[in-house]
Amino acid sequence: MNDNVYLYIFVMACVTYLIRLLPLTLMRKDVKNVYVRSFLYHVPFVTLAVMTFPAILNATATMWSAVGGFIIAIIFAYRGGSLFKVSLAACLCVFLIELVAY
């Protein structure tokens, strides 16, 4: 593997570049399909959720405090709380669960 490190980096760079370049060159017109537009609209939110959720579970000392904070954050966000209120409630929940757990 050490002999072909530059080849691996080159192939990886080409694949990454092509993934970003192909939609730009192939899709010159506006997307009119309702299902494709809906899919493209939700991609950033799903990507953020997929990257954030594992970090939430590993950010605290115990998984139970992370799950508790996550549930409280979902409840506060669903009820229309601001970002500050949601994060404050989640942090407070995590703090209290870890205070009781230890």
Contact map, one row per residue, 1 for C-alpha under 8 A:
111110000000000000000000000000000000000000000000000000000000000000000000000000000000000000000000000000
111110000000000000000000000000000000000000000000000000000000000000000000000000000000000000000000000000
111111000000000000000000000000000000000000000000000000000000000000000000000000000000000000000000000000
111111110000000000000000000000000000000000000000000000000000000000000000000000000000000000000000000000
111111111000000000000000000000000000000000000000000000000000000000000000000000000000000000000000000000
001111111100000000000000000000000000000000000000000000000000000000000000000000000000000000000000000000
000111111110000000000000000000000000000000000000000000000000000000000000000000000000000000000000000000
000111111111000000000000000000000000000000000000000000000000000000000000000000000000000000000000000000
000011111111100000000000000000000000000000000000000000000000000000000000000000000000000000000000000000
000001111111110000000000000000000000000000000000000000000000000000000000000000000000000000000000000000
000000111111111000000000000000000000000000000000000000000000000000000000000000000000000000000000000000
000000011111111100000000000000000000000000000000000000000000000000000000000000000000000000000000000000
000000001111111110000000000000000000000000000000000000000000000000000000000000000000000000000000000000
000000000111111111000000000000000000000000000000000000000000000000000000000000000000000000000000000000
000000000011111111100000000000000000000000000000000000000000000000000000000000000000000000000000000000
000000000001111111110000000000000000000000000000000000000000000000000000000000000000000000000000000000
000000000000111111111000000000000000000000000000000000000000000000000000000000000000000000000000000000
000000000000011111111100000000000000000000000000000000000000000000000000000000000000000000000000000000
000000000000001111111110000000000000000000000000000000000000000000000000000000000000000000000000000000
000000000000000111111111000000000000000000000000000000000000000000000000000000000000000000000000000000
000000000000000011111111100000000000000000000000000000000000000000000000000000000000000000000000000000
000000000000000001111111110000000000000000000000000000000000000000000000000000000000000000000000000000
000000000000000000111111111000000000000000000000000000000000000000000000000000000000000000000000000000
000000000000000000011111111100000000000000000000000000000000000000000000000000000000000000000000000000
000000000000000000001111111100000000000000000000000000000000000000000000000000000000000000000000000000
000000000000000000000111111100000000000000000000000000000000000000000000000000000000000000000000000000
000000000000000000000011111111100000000000000000000000000000000000000000000000000000000000000000000000
000000000000000000000001111111000000000000000000000000000000000000000000000000000000000000000000000000
000000000000000000000000001111100000000000000000000000000000000000000000000000000000000000000000000000
000000000000000000000000001111110000000000000000000000000000000000000000000000000000000000000000000000
000000000000000000000000001011111001100000000000000000000000000000000000000000000000000000000000000000
000000000000000000000000000001111101100000000000000000000000000000000000000000000000000000000000000000
000000000000000000000000000000111111100000000000000000000000000000000000000000000000000000000000000000
000000000000000000000000000000011111110000000000000000000000000000000000000000000000000000000000000000
000000000000000000000000000000001111111000000000000000000000000000000000000000000000000000000000000000
000000000000000000000000000000111111111100000000000000000000000000000000000000000000000000000000000000
000000000000000000000000000000111111111110000000000000000000000000000000000000000000000000000000000000
000000000000000000000000000000000111111111000000000000000000000000000000000000000000000000000000000000
000000000000000000000000000000000011111111100000000000000000000000000000000000000000000000000000000000
000000000000000000000000000000000001111111110000000000000000000000000000000000000000000000000000000000
000000000000000000000000000000000000111111110000000000000000000000000000000000000000000000000000000000
000000000000000000000000000000000000011111111100000000000000000000000000000000000000000000000000000000
000000000000000000000000000000000000001111111110000000000000000000000000000000000000000000000000000000
000000000000000000000000000000000000000111111111000000000000000000000000000000000000000000000000000000
000000000000000000000000000000000000000001111111100000000000000000000000000000000000000000000000000000
000000000000000000000000000000000000000001111111110000000000000000000000000000000000000000000000000000
000000000000000000000000000000000000000000111111111000000000000000000000000000000000000000000000000000
000000000000000000000000000000000000000000011111111100000000000000000000000000000000000000000000000000
000000000000000000000000000000000000000000001111111110000000000000000000000000000000000000000000000000
000000000000000000000000000000000000000000000111111111000000000000000000000000000000000000000000000000
000000000000000000000000000000000000000000000011111111100000000000000000000000000000000000000000000000
000000000000000000000000000000000000000000000001111111110000000000000000000000000000000000000000000000
000000000000000000000000000000000000000000000000111111111000000000000000000000000000000000000000000000
000000000000000000000000000000000000000000000000011111111100000000000000000000000000000000000000000000
000000000000000000000000000000000000000000000000001111111110000000000000000000000000000000000000000000
000000000000000000000000000000000000000000000000000111111111000001000100000000000000000000000000000000
000000000000000000000000000000000000000000000000000011111111001001100000000000000000000000000000000000
000000000000000000000000000000000000000000000000000001111111101001000000000000000000000000000000000000
000000000000000000000000000000000000000000000000000000111111100001000000000000000000000000000000000000
000000000000000000000000000000000000000000000000000000011111111011000000000000000000000000000100000000
000000000000000000000000000000000000000000000000000000000111111010000000000000000000000000000000010000
000000000000000000000000000000000000000000000000000000000001111111000000000000000000000000000000010000
000000000000000000000000000000000000000000000000000000001101111111100000000000000000000000000000000000
000000000000000000000000000000000000000000000000000000000000011111110000000000000000000000000000100000
000000000000000000000000000000000000000000000000000000000001111111111000000000000000000000001110110000
000000000000000000000000000000000000000000000000000000011111011111111100000000000000000000000100000000
000000000000000000000000000000000000000000000000000000001000001111111110000000000000000000000000000000
000000000000000000000000000000000000000000000000000000000000000111111111000000000000000001001100100000
000000000000000000000000000000000000000000000000000000000000000011111111100000000000000011111100000000
000000000000000000000000000000000000000000000000000000010000000001111111110000000000000001000000000000
000000000000000000000000000000000000000000000000000000000000000000111111111000000000000000000000000000
000000000000000000000000000000000000000000000000000000000000000000011111111100000000010011001000000000
000000000000000000000000000000000000000000000000000000000000000000001111111110000000011011000000000000
000000000000000000000000000000000000000000000000000000000000000000000111111111000000000000000000000000
000000000000000000000000000000000000000000000000000000000000000000000011111111100000000000000000000000
000000000000000000000000000000000000000000000000000000000000000000000001111111111000110010000000000000
000000000000000000000000000000000000000000000000000000000000000000000000111111111110010000000000000000
000000000000000000000000000000000000000000000000000000000000000000000000011111111000000000000000000000
000000000000000000000000000000000000000000000000000000000000000000000000001111111000000000000000000000
000000000000000000000000000000000000000000000000000000000000000000000000000111111100000000000000000000
000000000000000000000000000000000000000000000000000000000000000000000000000111111111110000000000000000
000000000000000000000000000000000000000000000000000000000000000000000000000010011111110000000000000000
000000000000000000000000000000000000000000000000000000000000000000000000000010001111111000000000000000
000000000000000000000000000000000000000000000000000000000000000000000000000000001111111100000000000000
000000000000000000000000000000000000000000000000000000000000000000000000000100001111111110000000000000
000000000000000000000000000000000000000000000000000000000000000000000001100110001111111111000000000000
000000000000000000000000000000000000000000000000000000000000000000000000100000000011111111100000000000
000000000000000000000000000000000000000000000000000000000000000000000000000000000001111111110000000000
000000000000000000000000000000000000000000000000000000000000000000001001100100000000111111111000000000
000000000000000000000000000000000000000000000000000000000000000000011101100000000000011111111100000000
000000000000000000000000000000000000000000000000000000000000000000001000000000000000001111111110000000
000000000000000000000000000000000000000000000000000000000000000000001000000000000000000111111111000000
000000000000000000000000000000000000000000000000000000000000000010011001000000000000000011111111100000
000000000000000000000000000000000000000000000000000000000001000011011000000000000000000001111111110000
000000000000000000000000000000000000000000000000000000000000000010000000000000000000000000111111111000
000000000000000000000000000000000000000000000000000000000000000000000000000000000000000000011111111100
000000000000000000000000000000000000000000000000000000000000000110010000000000000000000000001111111110
000000000000000000000000000000000000000000000000000000000000110010000000000000000000000000000111111111
000000000000000000000000000000000000000000000000000000000000000000000000000000000000000000000011111111
000000000000000000000000000000000000000000000000000000000000000000000000000000000000000000000001111111
000000000000000000000000000000000000000000000000000000000000000000000000000000000000000000000000111111
000000000000000000000000000000000000000000000000000000000000000000000000000000000000000000000000011111
